Amino acid sequence: MLRAEALKKIFHATGGKTVEAVRNATFSVSGGEVFGLLGPNGAGKTTLLRMLGTIITPTSGHCWVDGVRTDEAPDAIRANIGFLSGNTRLYGRLTGREVLRYFGRLYSMPEQTIQSRIDTLSEMLDMDDFLDRRCETLSTGQTQKVSIARVMLHDPKVLILDEPTLGLDILTSRTILEFILDARRRERCIIFSTHYMTEAQLLCNRLALMHQGEIMAIGTQQALCAATGTENLHDAFIHMIDAPERAIP
């Protein structure tokens, strides 16, 4: 469903310096799979996700979604992608319902379909109590639920989620994680970035451990732990950083 091949991104900083944010990222993700990205701040996770979502252009390398190369048909690709970033913002003067209608029209969805999807997502994400309030009055958790609904409104085949539960309370986080599991059951392809090892253990079929712009290893939790002689993802990741020459090929 999604394939990345040798993706690289170089940013040009002041003073003529360059920063290689991502280098040679290669992997594939199937429908019905949650592929996790684990790494500290500055590892390159968000830059990689933005390349996959056609938000920024790779310096080199390519990505395919459903067999179509992203740089050859970006508009068609975006119709099949739902992208949620940690800094996603909503229009404060609009209600949650108005935001969803607006984005549904951007996707050229029929009005009846928009309304039906809003009703479905509102029930799934428990938004009925605040869907008709202006977004500037919503809590962090309520805002994130509207953002998730916006991402899912057009029922995309590929979901790219950049730390979707960051800063949320435990009940809101649980609702969103259950929503992601439901998307996996419906054979969606999901790329999921998180700092939380417990979320990765719950959701992810496979994981990529990322550090300083490089994917050090890809595998199931069991494979990563077995290869590093550790018992949990936290220890496996620390082992990879301390002994990168032992990374799984």
Secondary structure, DSSP 8 states (H G I E B T S, - for coil): -EEEEEEEEEEE-GGG-EEEEEEEEEEEE-TTEEEEEE--TTSSHHHHHHHHTTSS--SEEEEEETTEETTT-HHHHHTTEEEE-TT----TTSBHHHHHHHHHHHTT--HHHHHHHHHHHHHHTT-TTTTTSBGGG--HHHHHHHHHHHHHTT--SEEEEESTTTT--HHHHHHHHHHHHHHHHTT-EEEEEES-HHHHHHH-SEEEEEETTEEEEEE-HHHHHHHHT-SSHHHHHHHHHH-GGG---
